[in-house]
Amino acid sequence: MTGAGSVESDARVRLFCALTLPDDAVRSIVAWQGRLPDGDFRPVPPANLHVTLAFLGARPALELDAIGGELEASAAAARPIALAARRYRETRSVGMLVFDDEDGAAAALADDLASRLDRLGVYEPERRPWLPHLTVVRFRRSPRLAPAVPELRFVPSGAAVYLSRLRRSGAEYVVVQRFGLGGS
C-alpha cells in the first residue's frame, strides 16, 4: 500500500470480495463471541467480520480496479439479501456461523460475481456450492464448541474488495473498495 486505499501497481496483494455487515450485526456477533466458553481459540476481531463471496488470493495490484468493477456490477444487480444464522460449524482451523440465504439472493450474487471474475481471468469458481458463512473464531486445534446459535438476521450493508495482510497476530483486512447493493 502506498497510502490510504492506493496500491503499488507492481505489487502482489491478497484480495477477496465480501459482503459487509451493518454495525448492529457486528455488535451482536461480538456480544455472542463474548459468551463463548474459555478455550484455545481466538475470536475474529470486529473489523474482520464479513461474509466472503470470492477469495482471490495473491493477485497483481494492477488488477484491483477491474476486480472492483466486476464486484460493483454484481452488487448493483443484486436482489435484496437477508441472512439468518442457522448453525455453528467447525472446520480444521475455524469456527463459523452458517446462514440461511433467504430467497437465494446472496448465492445469486456470489454466482454472478464468480462468473464475472472467471471471465476476467482472476478467479476459478469453486466446484462446491457457495456457503453463506461468517468466520467467528480461529484455532490450531478444534475446540469442539457447540454454542447456541445467536438470534441474528441482517441485511448486508454492502459489498467490498478487501486486502488481506498476514500478521503474526493474525490477518488484518482492509477495505480498498466499497459498493452498495442494488436490491437492498
Secondary structure by P-SEA (a helix, b strand, c coil): ccccccccccbbbbbbbbbbbcaaaaaaaaaaaaacccccccccccccccccccccccccccaaaaaaaaaaaaaaaccbbbbbbccccccccbbbbbbccccaaaaaaaaaaaaaaaaaccbbbbcccccccccccccccccccccccccccccccbbbbbbbbbccccbbbbbcbbbbbccc
